[in-house]
Amino acid sequence: MAKTVILGLISFFLISFLLLSIGYKFQIKWLIFKYYEETPTGFSTGGSVIPFIIAIIVTFFIGESYQKRQNSK
């Protein structure tokens, strides 16, 4: 169980990092997440959470696949 959680966390961070890197390198707006200050009275956040959603979905399938392999041994 602990290995599945660790694998899931590593997968989530790696996939998120790769998708965000691709977004920044090729200027794909729906793969970019920016945090910036817009006014002196506050902060504004802009960007897409789609890379994180994709990473969560892919991580779920990776975890399920890993769990099935562990149970079949």
Secondary structure, DSSP 8 states (H G I E B T S, - for coil): -HHHHHHHHHHHHHHHHHHHHHHHHHT-GGG-EEEEEEETTEEEEEE--HHHHHHHHHHHHHHHHHHHHHHH-
